[in-house]
Amino acid sequence: HGRVLRSLFGTDKYVQNALLAMYMSFGRIEMARKVFDVMKNRDVISWNTMISGYYRNGYVSDALMIFDLMVDESVDLDHATIVSVLPVCGHLKDLEMGRNVHKLLEEKRLGDR
């Protein structure tokens, strides 16, 4: 994977998303974050992978921080984003954030699809 990071494929969004998923599935949070931080063309899959990966590895506050950053950067949310972030709100017992996520869901009309 080190070679992939340094090669031309290391700039390919699909390869980078695969690396994010791999690192998160093996609990290599720091490596996933390094890949995420150098990505020039993050997509919703990149963001969702980070949110769900942080949550699954017990880094709940980091999952919420990534979601907040995603919203701040005006990334288009999708159903997977909502499915990834609602358990974070539940785990943190953050009803206010849960309501904000629901409001975003309605604003983006994700419930209509």
PyRosetta script that sets phi, psi and omega in degrees:
from pyrosetta import init, pose_from_sequence

init()
pose = pose_from_sequence("HGRVLRSLFGTDKYVQNALLAMYMSFGRIEMARKVFDVMKNRDVISWNTMISGYYRNGYVSDALMIFDLMVDESVDLDHATIVSVLPVCGHLKDLEMGRNVHKLLEEKRLGDR")
pose.set_psi(1, -27.2)
pose.set_omega(1, 177.4)
pose.set_phi(2, -61.7)
pose.set_psi(2, -40.4)
pose.set_omega(2, 178.1)
pose.set_phi(3, -65.1)
pose.set_psi(3, -39.5)
pose.set_omega(3, 179.3)
pose.set_phi(4, -60.7)
pose.set_psi(4, -42.6)
pose.set_omega(4, -179.6)
pose.set_phi(5, -61.1)
pose.set_psi(5, -34.5)
pose.set_omega(5, -177.0)
pose.set_phi(6, -91.0)
pose.set_psi(6, -12.1)
pose.set_omega(6, -176.2)
pose.set_phi(7, -87.2)
pose.set_psi(7, -179.7)
pose.set_omega(7, 175.9)
pose.set_phi(8, -62.1)
pose.set_psi(8, -32.2)
pose.set_omega(8, 179.0)
pose.set_phi(9, -66.4)
pose.set_psi(9, -19.9)
pose.set_omega(9, 179.6)
pose.set_phi(10, -66.0)
pose.set_psi(10, -13.3)
pose.set_omega(10, 176.6)
pose.set_phi(11, -101.5)
pose.set_psi(11, 0.3)
pose.set_omega(11, 179.6)
pose.set_phi(12, -81.9)
pose.set_psi(12, 124.0)
pose.set_omega(12, -176.4)
pose.set_phi(13, -57.6)
pose.set_psi(13, -39.4)
pose.set_omega(13, -177.5)
pose.set_phi(14, -68.3)
pose.set_psi(14, -40.2)
pose.set_omega(14, 176.8)
pose.set_phi(15, -66.6)
pose.set_psi(15, -43.1)
pose.set_omega(15, 179.5)
pose.set_phi(16, -63.4)
pose.set_psi(16, -40.4)
pose.set_omega(16, 176.8)
pose.set_phi(17, -63.7)
pose.set_psi(17, -38.3)
pose.set_omega(17, 177.2)
pose.set_phi(18, -64.5)
pose.set_psi(18, -40.2)
pose.set_omega(18, 176.7)
pose.set_phi(19, -63.7)
pose.set_psi(19, -42.5)
pose.set_omega(19, 177.0)
pose.set_phi(20, -56.2)
pose.set_psi(20, -50.0)
pose.set_omega(20, -178.6)
pose.set_phi(21, -62.1)
pose.set_psi(21, -41.9)
pose.set_omega(21, 179.8)
pose.set_phi(22, -63.5)
pose.set_psi(22, -49.4)
pose.set_omega(22, -179.4)
pose.set_phi(23, -61.0)
pose.set_psi(23, -43.3)
pose.set_omega(23, 179.5)
pose.set_phi(24, -64.3)
pose.set_psi(24, -40.7)
pose.set_omega(24, -178.6)
pose.set_phi(25, -66.2)
pose.set_psi(25, -26.3)
pose.set_omega(25, 177.0)
pose.set_phi(26, -96.2)
pose.set_psi(26, 6.6)
pose.set_omega(26, 178.2)
pose.set_phi(27, 73.5)
pose.set_psi(27, 19.3)
pose.set_omega(27, 179.5)
pose.set_phi(28, -92.0)
pose.set_psi(28, 68.3)
pose.set_omega(28, -173.3)
pose.set_phi(29, -58.8)
pose.set_psi(29, -44.4)
pose.set_omega(29, -176.7)
pose.set_phi(30, -62.5)
pose.set_psi(30, -40.7)
pose.set_omega(30, -179.7)
pose.set_phi(31, -68.0)
pose.set_psi(31, -40.9)
pose.set_omega(31, 177.6)
pose.set_phi(32, -60.2)
pose.set_psi(32, -43.7)
pose.set_omega(32, -178.7)
pose.set_phi(33, -64.9)
pose.set_psi(33, -37.0)
pose.set_omega(33, 177.8)
pose.set_phi(34, -62.0)
pose.set_psi(34, -44.5)
pose.set_omega(34, 178.5)
pose.set_phi(35, -62.5)
pose.set_psi(35, -47.0)
pose.set_omega(35, -179.4)
pose.set_phi(36, -58.2)
pose.set_psi(36, -43.8)
pose.set_omega(36, -177.0)
pose.set_phi(37, -65.9)
pose.set_psi(37, -29.4)
pose.set_omega(37, -179.6)
pose.set_phi(38, -92.2)
pose.set_psi(38, -7.1)
pose.set_omega(38, 180.0)
pose.set_phi(39, -65.4)
pose.set_psi(39, 128.0)
pose.set_omega(39, 179.0)
pose.set_phi(40, -89.1)
pose.set_psi(40, -27.5)
pose.set_omega(40, -176.4)
pose.set_phi(41, -125.3)
pose.set_psi(41, 65.0)
pose.set_omega(41, 178.0)
pose.set_phi(42, -65.7)
pose.set_psi(42, 143.3)
pose.set_omega(42, 173.3)
pose.set_phi(43, -120.7)
pose.set_psi(43, -178.4)
pose.set_omega(43, -177.0)
pose.set_phi(44, -60.7)
pose.set_psi(44, -30.4)
pose.set_omega(44, 178.3)
pose.set_phi(45, -65.7)
pose.set_psi(45, -40.7)
pose.set_omega(45, 177.8)
pose.set_phi(46, -58.7)
pose.set_psi(46, -49.6)
pose.set_omega(46, -178.6)
pose.set_phi(47, -63.8)
pose.set_psi(47, -46.4)
pose.set_omega(47, -179.3)
pose.set_phi(48, -62.7)
pose.set_psi(48, -37.9)
pose.set_omega(48, 178.1)
pose.set_phi(49, -62.2)
pose.set_psi(49, -41.8)
pose.set_omega(49, 178.7)
pose.set_phi(50, -66.6)
pose.set_psi(50, -44.9)
pose.set_omega(50, -179.6)
pose.set_phi(51, -61.1)
pose.set_psi(51, -52.8)
pose.set_omega(51, -177.4)
pose.set_phi(52, -68.3)
pose.set_psi(52, -35.3)
pose.set_omega(52, 178.8)
pose.set_phi(53, -66.0)
pose.set_psi(53, -45.0)
pose.set_omega(53, 175.7)
pose.set_phi(54, -59.0)
pose.set_psi(54, -46.0)
pose.set_omega(54, -178.5)
pose.set_phi(55, -61.5)
pose.set_psi(55, -49.5)
pose.set_omega(55, -178.2)
pose.set_phi(56, -62.1)
pose.set_psi(56, -27.6)
pose.set_omega(56, -179.5)
pose.set_phi(57, -94.4)
pose.set_psi(57, 7.2)
pose.set_omega(57, 174.9)
pose.set_phi(58, 87.2)
pose.set_psi(58, 9.1)
pose.set_omega(58, 178.9)
pose.set_phi(59, -98.5)
pose.set_psi(59, 66.1)
pose.set_omega(59, -170.3)
pose.set_phi(60, -65.6)
pose.set_psi(60, -43.5)
pose.set_omega(60, 179.5)
pose.set_phi(61, -63.3)
pose.set_psi(61, -36.8)
pose.set_omega(61, 177.5)
pose.set_phi(62, -66.4)
pose.set_psi(62, -36.5)
pose.set_omega(62, 177.1)
pose.set_phi(63, -60.6)
pose.set_psi(63, -43.9)
pose.set_omega(63, 179.3)
pose.set_phi(64, -67.3)
pose.set_psi(64, -37.9)
pose.set_omega(64, 178.2)
pose.set_phi(65, -62.5)
pose.set_psi(65, -42.0)
pose.set_omega(65, 178.7)
pose.set_phi(66, -65.4)
pose.set_psi(66, -40.5)
pose.set_omega(66, 177.6)
pose.set_phi(67, -61.5)
pose.set_psi(67, -45.4)
pose.set_omega(67, 178.2)
pose.set_phi(68, -58.9)
pose.set_psi(68, -42.5)
pose.set_omega(68, 178.2)
pose.set_phi(69, -63.8)
pose.set_psi(69, -39.7)
pose.set_omega(69, 178.3)
pose.set_phi(70, -59.6)
pose.set_psi(70, -45.5)
pose.set_omega(70, 179.1)
pose.set_phi(71, -66.1)
pose.set_psi(71, -43.6)
pose.set_omega(71, 179.5)
pose.set_phi(72, -59.7)
pose.set_psi(72, -34.2)
pose.set_omega(72, -179.5)
pose.set_phi(73, -87.6)
pose.set_psi(73, 7.5)
pose.set_omega(73, 176.5)
pose.set_phi(74, 57.6)
pose.set_psi(74, 37.6)
pose.set_omega(74, 175.3)
pose.set_phi(75, -74.9)
pose.set_psi(75, 136.3)
pose.set_omega(75, 178.4)
pose.set_phi(76, -67.8)
pose.set_psi(76, 122.7)
pose.set_omega(76, 177.8)
pose.set_phi(77, -77.4)
pose.set_psi(77, 156.5)
pose.set_omega(77, 172.1)
pose.set_phi(78, -133.6)
pose.set_psi(78, -176.8)
pose.set_omega(78, -178.4)
pose.set_phi(79, -59.3)
pose.set_psi(79, -38.9)
pose.set_omega(79, -179.4)
pose.set_phi(80, -63.6)
pose.set_psi(80, -33.0)
pose.set_omega(80, 177.3)
pose.set_phi(81, -62.0)
pose.set_psi(81, -47.8)
pose.set_omega(81, -178.7)
pose.set_phi(82, -63.0)
pose.set_psi(82, -45.0)
pose.set_omega(82, 179.4)
pose.set_phi(83, -62.6)
pose.set_psi(83, -31.7)
pose.set_omega(83, 179.7)
pose.set_phi(84, -76.9)
pose.set_psi(84, -36.4)
pose.set_omega(84, -171.5)
pose.set_phi(85, -91.9)
pose.set_psi(85, -25.5)
pose.set_omega(85, -179.4)
pose.set_phi(86, -61.9)
pose.set_psi(86, -41.5)
pose.set_omega(86, 176.0)
pose.set_phi(87, -62.6)
pose.set_psi(87, -29.7)
pose.set_omega(87, 176.9)
pose.set_phi(88, -63.1)
pose.set_psi(88, -47.0)
pose.set_omega(88, 178.6)
pose.set_phi(89, -60.6)
pose.set_psi(89, -42.8)
pose.set_omega(89, 178.9)
pose.set_phi(90, -63.3)
pose.set_psi(90, -44.5)
pose.set_omega(90, -179.8)
pose.set_phi(91, -61.6)
pose.set_psi(91, -40.1)
pose.set_omega(91, -179.7)
pose.set_phi(92, -82.2)
pose.set_psi(92, -3.8)
pose.set_omega(92, -176.4)
pose.set_phi(93, 54.1)
pose.set_psi(93, 40.6)
pose.set_omega(93, -176.7)
pose.set_phi(94, -102.3)
pose.set_psi(94, 83.9)
pose.set_omega(94, -178.1)
pose.set_phi(95, -61.5)
pose.set_psi(95, -39.4)
pose.set_omega(95, 179.8)
pose.set_phi(96, -59.5)
pose.set_psi(96, -46.0)
pose.set_omega(96, 179.2)
pose.set_phi(97, -66.0)
pose.set_psi(97, -40.1)
pose.set_omega(97, 176.6)
pose.set_phi(98, -57.5)
pose.set_psi(98, -42.1)
pose.set_omega(98, 177.4)
pose.set_phi(99, -65.9)
pose.set_psi(99, -39.0)
pose.set_omega(99, 178.0)
pose.set_phi(100, -63.9)
pose.set_psi(100, -39.7)
pose.set_omega(100, 177.8)
pose.set_phi(101, -64.3)
pose.set_psi(101, -43.5)
pose.set_omega(101, 178.3)
pose.set_phi(102, -61.1)
pose.set_psi(102, -40.6)
pose.set_omega(102, 178.3)
pose.set_phi(103, -62.2)
pose.set_psi(103, -43.1)
pose.set_omega(103, 176.9)
pose.set_phi(104, -61.5)
pose.set_psi(104, -40.5)
pose.set_omega(104, 178.8)
pose.set_phi(105, -57.9)
pose.set_psi(105, -44.2)
pose.set_omega(105, 179.1)
pose.set_phi(106, -69.6)
pose.set_psi(106, -42.5)
pose.set_omega(106, -179.9)
pose.set_phi(107, -61.4)
pose.set_psi(107, -40.3)
pose.set_omega(107, -178.9)
pose.set_phi(108, -83.6)
pose.set_psi(108, -3.3)
pose.set_omega(108, -179.6)
pose.set_phi(109, 57.2)
pose.set_psi(109, 36.1)
pose.set_omega(109, 179.7)
pose.set_phi(110, -71.7)
pose.set_psi(110, -24.9)
pose.set_omega(110, 178.3)
pose.set_phi(111, -72.1)
pose.set_psi(111, -14.8)
pose.set_omega(111, -178.0)
pose.set_phi(112, -86.2)
pose.set_psi(112, -12.9)
pose.set_omega(112, -173.6)
pose.set_phi(113, -90.4)
pose.dump_pdb("model.pdb")
